[in-house]
Amino acid sequence: MKRLLFLACLATTPAFADVTGPGGRVVECFCTDTQGLRVELGETICLTVGGRAFMAQCDMSLNMPTWRETGQGCLSSSYQAEPSPVERLLRLK
């Protein structure tokens, strides 16, 4: 697992670099979400892990990218559209 996370931090383009590694090499670090998409350091997203949704920020810990829970819940919408008059009539029959 540590090796996989290290590989995610290897430098590909110095334009997005945030860490200087051994030998003065520039190392690019980022987190990945549950779908494997890249999330930059400092970004906050809604993560769903084990059926639980929470806000988490991509951060560094001991030279490794990690997710830190912010303590906030995810924003969501439970909007349900009102049935149209035709749908209401069809339900009555």
QUIUR-V691159 format. One record per residue. RES is the residue in one small letter. SS is DSSP state (H for helix, E for strand, - for the rest). Layout:
res = <RES	RES>
ss = <SS	SS>
This chain:
res = <m	k	r	l	l	f	l	a	c	l	a	t	t	p	a	f	a	d	v	t	g	p	g	g	r	v	v	e	c	f	c	t	d	t	q	g	l	r	v	e	l	g	e	t	i	c	l	t	v	g	g	r	a	f	m	a	q	c	d	m	s	l	n	m	p	t	w	r	e	t	g	q	g	c	l	s	s	s	y	q	a	e	p	s	p	v	e	r	l	l	r	l	k>
ss = <-	H	H	H	H	H	H	H	-	-	-	-	-	H	H	H	-	-	E	E	-	H	H	H	-	E	E	-	-	E	E	E	-	-	-	-	-	E	E	E	-	-	-	E	E	E	E	E	E	-	-	E	E	E	E	E	E	E	E	E	E	-	-	E	E	E	E	E	E	-	-	-	-	-	-	-	-	-	-	-	-	-	-	-	H	H	H	H	H	H	H	H	->
